[in-house]
Amino acid sequence: MDNYSPVPLFMKFANNCLSIYENWSIFNPFRNAVRKAGLRFCSEYMIAEDLQTNYIDIGPVNKALNMVSAFHGMLFV
């Protein structure tokens, strides 16, 4: 009843393709490599942001999320 913008057909197709990509084990090596590269990029980005802002960052929420991410990364690396 409140569906003001229905989901386009392309979005449904893309969602189905991504669910297959996530669930099939044949994609594991590629998926793990992409995730590792993404995590490395994010951690380098957070370090660069800390250095550029003298460890103040944009605001308290951003700094808190960076600290939680860094702590989580240290525990599970």
GULO-349337 format. One record per residue (C-alpha): residue number from 1; residue in three letters; x, y, z. Coordinates in Angstrom, 3 decimals. Example, Ala and Ser with C-alpha at 12.3 -4.5 7.8 and 13.67 -1.06 7.14 Angstrom:
R    n  res         u         v         w
R    1  ALA    12.300    -4.500     7.800
R    2  SER    13.670    -1.060     7.140
% end
This chain:
R    n  res         u         v         w
R    1  MET     0.000     0.000     0.000
R    2  ASP     2.897     2.382     0.735
R    3  ASN     4.989     1.272    -2.226
R    4  TYR     5.788     4.704    -3.683
R    5  SER     8.740     3.515    -5.754
R    6  PRO     8.561    -0.123    -6.838
R    7  VAL    11.786    -2.090    -7.204
R    8  PRO    12.937    -2.062   -10.842
R    9  LEU    13.341    -5.341   -12.722
R   10  PHE    17.084    -4.779   -13.128
R   11  MET    17.478    -4.437    -9.349
R   12  LYS    15.647    -7.717    -8.781
R   13  PHE    17.891    -9.416   -11.358
R   14  ALA    21.051    -7.968    -9.782
R   15  ASN    19.893    -9.086    -6.326
R   16  ASN    19.344   -12.644    -7.577
R   17  CYS    22.793   -12.708    -9.234
R   18  LEU    24.470   -11.455    -6.066
R   19  SER    22.697   -14.031    -3.913
R   20  ILE    23.983   -16.787    -6.217
R   21  TYR    27.476   -15.262    -6.006
R   22  GLU    27.317   -15.274    -2.199
R   23  ASN    25.946   -18.792    -1.807
R   24  TRP    27.867   -20.846    -4.364
R   25  SER    31.167   -22.179    -3.095
R   26  ILE    32.738   -22.064    -6.562
R   27  PHE    33.176   -18.293    -6.096
R   28  ASN    34.977   -18.602    -2.716
R   29  PRO    38.549   -17.879    -3.885
R   30  PHE    37.517   -14.795    -5.860
R   31  ARG    35.120   -13.601    -3.157
R   32  ASN    37.764   -13.947    -0.436
R   33  ALA    40.358   -12.080    -2.516
R   34  VAL    37.934    -9.222    -3.220
R   35  ARG    36.951    -8.976     0.445
R   36  LYS    40.571    -8.986     1.592
R   37  ALA    41.404    -6.191    -0.880
R   38  GLY    38.361    -4.214     0.275
R   39  LEU    39.286    -4.560     3.947
R   40  ARG    42.862    -3.509     3.202
R   41  PHE    41.626    -0.440     1.304
R   42  CYS    39.260     0.531     4.132
R   43  SER    41.917     0.169     6.808
R   44  GLU    44.416     2.222     4.776
R   45  TYR    41.726     4.856     4.231
R   46  MET    40.957     5.080     7.950
R   47  ILE    44.662     5.393     8.792
R   48  ALA    45.083     8.143     6.193
R   49  GLU    42.020     9.966     7.541
R   50  ASP    43.404     9.802    11.074
R   51  LEU    46.744    11.179     9.940
R   52  GLN    45.223    13.991     7.872
R   53  THR    42.903    15.178    10.649
R   54  ASN    45.445    14.750    13.463
R   55  TYR    43.323    11.916    14.930
R   56  ILE    40.273    14.157    15.351
R   57  ASP    38.331    13.017    12.242
R   58  ILE    35.149    14.690    11.051
R   59  GLY    33.113    14.102    14.176
R   60  PRO    32.525    11.849    17.156
R   61  VAL    30.521     9.253    15.257
R   62  ASN    33.165     8.831    12.581
R   63  LYS    35.950     8.457    15.140
R   64  ALA    33.955     5.915    17.149
R   65  LEU    33.288     3.811    14.074
R   66  ASN    36.954     3.970    13.056
R   67  MET    38.031     2.865    16.526
R   68  VAL    35.585    -0.057    16.562
R   69  SER    36.699    -1.091    13.074
R   70  ALA    40.378    -0.891    14.012
R   71  PHE    39.797    -2.863    17.224
R   72  HIS    37.805    -5.505    15.371
R   73  GLY    40.508    -5.742    12.715
R   74  MET    43.214    -6.232    15.335
R   75  LEU    41.298    -9.056    16.952
R   76  PHE    40.490   -11.035    13.823
R   77  VAL    43.486   -10.500    11.534
% end
